[in-house]
Amino acid sequence: MNCIGSAYAEKTISGSKDLPLEINLLVDSVQATSPENYKKILPLVMNIDLYARSMSKEDIFLIGKIEVYKTLLKNYATPIKTPIDGATVATLRSAMKKTNDNFVKWFLQALLKDSLDLTGSPIYKEFLLQKNANVKNEKIEYRKLEKKAELIQFWVSKITPEGLDAFTNELTPKMLDALKNIQNSFYLMAKEASMTPLPAPLTSEADLKFFAVKDVAPAKAPKAPVAAGQKSVEDILAPITDITPADLPKPTEENWLEDENTPPSLQNLPKPSNDAEWLQDF
């Protein structure tokens, strides 16, 4: 594949409404982590875009969501047996206030949703009571809940009082893995669904359908300090534009995570699945 363009730091990839919001947020976030990630994900994005053309919208959304969530949760670390409780919930709620990254907020919200589901589950409470009483029980329902708690606690353990550095350092390579897994799953689906050979690989960003590549506006040079008694450019132009800083809208203080306060661009924020059947895969 010929990835056109060498000035990677001067370009950015954006998604579209034809893709799951999880993928759109992920692509934005992984590029914000480092400008060099544009170069890493462009071939993956171009393949995902190509394969998606042979898939139904339902399959694109279902498989895209599943691959993102499963990739982030799956790990081979030593299981953390600490139960999910009020401290877990408090840690996640506090962490959500420490980031402005929409994908990180979504993932923290997903972990919080699953944690609240567990702490409010009578079966999980029953499991903890029997575990504390050293009663051995091999019920499959208990095993699913225990595994789900272990997967959540892996990420909660990365949140420290100092911040989310360890959390995001662990998350970034997972996001790249998620895109690779989406690419592979989309390829299998496209190959199965297509009655003809798959189209030739894309050779230009201009051929993208589900994504778009845009130029990044160069950073503005810092304004020179205005000497005492002199007018700034804004002051001189104010009578012409009739715009002063006081006329600009103030930033909203409402929580975008609440549905009624969600801006149009973030409406229908994806929610984590309540279905634990896939946990058996691990």
N, C-alpha and C positions, 0 to 999 in steps of 0.2 A: 504494500500500500504506500502510495506516495503522499506523505503529509505535507501539503503545500504550506509555505510560509516558514520563515526562520526566526522572526522576531516574536517568539512565543510569549514573552512577557507583555507584549503590546496587544494581545488578543485575549478574548474570553469566550467561553462556551456557555450558552444559556439553553434551557429546555423549553417546553411548550405545554399547552393544556392537553395535548394528545398523549402525554406521558404521566405516570403517577407522580404526585407531588413529592413523594419520597425521593424519587430519582432527581427531580429538579432541584430540590434543596441540597441533595448530596453533591451534585455537580457544582453548584455554587460554592458550597462549603469547602470542598477539597481544593478548589482553585484559590480560595481566599487564604488557605493555609500557606501556600507557596506558589508564586507565579510559575515556577518550573513544572508544577503539576499539570499545566495546560498541555505540555508536550507529552506527559505520561498518559493522559486520559483521551487525547484526541483520537488515536487509533481505535480505542475501545468504543468511544462514542460513535465513530463512523460505522463500525460493525453493527452496533446496537441499532443504529438508524436504518441500516440496510436490511437487517433481519426483521425488524418490526414491520416492514412493508408487506411481509407475507403472513402476518398474524392478525387476528381479530383484535379489536380494541379491548374486549373483555380479557383476552389472554395477556395482552401487553400489561394491563393494570394488575391482574392477579399475580402473574409470575414476577413482575417487577417488584411488587410489594413484598412477596414472600422471600425473594432472594435478598433484598435489603435487610429485612428483619432477621432472617435466619443467619446470614453472614455475620451480622453484628453480635448476635448472642452466642453463636457457636465458638467454643474455645476448648483447648486441651489442658488448661491449667488445673492444678490440684483443686478439687471442689472445696468451696467455703461453706461449712455446715451451719454458719450463723443463721438463725431463722429470720424471716422478714417480719419486722415489727414497727412500732411507732418511730423508733430511732431511724430506721431505713427511710421511712416516709419523710421525716424531717430533714434528713440529709439531702434527699432528692429535691425537695421544695427549695431548700436553701441554694442548692447548686444551680437551679434554673434562673435564679436572680443574678448569677455571676457571669452569664454569657450573653452576647448579642448575636451569636451564630444561630440562625434559624434551624439548621439541621441538628445541631447539638441540643437545642431546646426541644425539638421534636423527639429526639431519642430519650432525653431525660423525662419528657412527659410520658413517653411510652413505658419507660421503666416505672414511673410513678403510678401509672394506671394499673400495670400488672401487680405492683406491690399492694395497692389498695384493694385489688380483687382478692389477693391472697389473705390479707389481714381481715377482710370481711367474709371470708369463706368458712362456713361451719366445718367443712371437711378438713381444711388446713388446721383449724384450731384443734380438732379431734386428733389429727396426726401429731401435732406438737405435744398434746397431753400424753398420748401413748408413748411418744419418744422420750419425754421427760421421766416417765414412769418405767423406762427400760422395757417396754412391751414391744416385742418384735412382731411386725405386721407387714406382710408382703403384698398387700392390696395394690393393684396397679394404679388406682387413683392416688394413693399416697406417694407412690414412686414418681408419678408425673408432677405432683405438686412440689415434692422435694427437689426434683431436677430443675423445675422452673425457678425455684428460690435460689438454687446454686448459680444459675445463669445470671440472675439479677444481681446477686451479691458480688459476682466477679467485677461488675462495673461499679457498684457502689463502693467497693474497696479502693477504687482508683480516685475517689473524691476525697481530698484532704482539706483540712482547715485553711491551708495556704491558697487553695484554688483548684482549678480544673486542668492544670498542666499535664499531670499524669494521665488523666482521663482522655484529653484530646490527643496526646501522644500515642495512646493505645488505639484511639478511634481512627486516626488518619489512614494507617495501612489497611484497616478493616474496610474503610470506604472504597479504597482502590480494589480490594478483593471483591467487594460487592459488585462493582462495575464489571469485573472479569466474570463473575458468576452469572450476572445478567446477560452478558454477551454470549456465554456458553449455552445458557438455557434458551435464549432467543434463537440461537443457531439451530438447536435441536428441534424447537417448535417450528421454525420456518422451513427446515428441511422436511419435516413430517407433513406440514400443511401444503407445501408447494407441489403442484402437479407438474411443474416444469423445473429445470435446473435453476438454482438461485442466480440472481443477477450478478454481474461482475462487481468486484469491490469498488467502492467509491474512491475517486482519485482527487476530489476537490471538496473543500469545505462548502463551496457554493451549491453542491449537490445535496446537502443535508435537507431532510424533510421534517424530522421530529426535533432536531436541534438547530441552533444557529450560531455562527461564529461572528463576533463583532469586534471591532477595534476598540481598544481601551483608550479613553481620552487621556492625554498626557497630564500629569500632575501640574497644578498651577504653582507658579513661583510665589514664595511668600511675599506679602505686601511690604514695601519699604515703609519704615516709620515716618509719620508725618511730623514735621518740625512744628514747634509751638507757634501759633499764630497763622499757620498755613492751612489751607483747605485740602481735604483729601479729594480723590477723583469722585468718590461717591457723593461728597458734599456738593461738588460742582455740578454733577449730573442730576442731583435730586430735584431741582426745579423743572427739569425736562422730563424725567421719568415719573416724577411724583410718587416715588417709592422711598420710604425710609425704613430703617430696621423695625420701627414700631409697627409698620404695616404688615410685616411678615407673619404668617401663621405660627402660633406656638406649637411645639411638639406635644402630641397627646400623651397623657399619663395613664391611659387605660391599658389594661393587660390584654395584649393581642391574643393570648392563649384562650381567653373566654370567647365563646362563639359570638355573643352579641356585640363584642368589641373588635372582632377580627376585621382587618382591612380587606378590601376586595381581593387583593393579590394573594392573601393567605387564607381565604375562606375554604371550608372543607378540609381543614388540616387533618392529615391521615391519623387514624387512631390505631393503636396496637390491636392485634387479633386476640380474642379471648379463647380461641380454639387451641387446646394444648396437644392435639393429636400428633402434631409434627415433632413433639418432644421425644417421641419414641425413636426417631431417626438417630438420636444421639446416644 
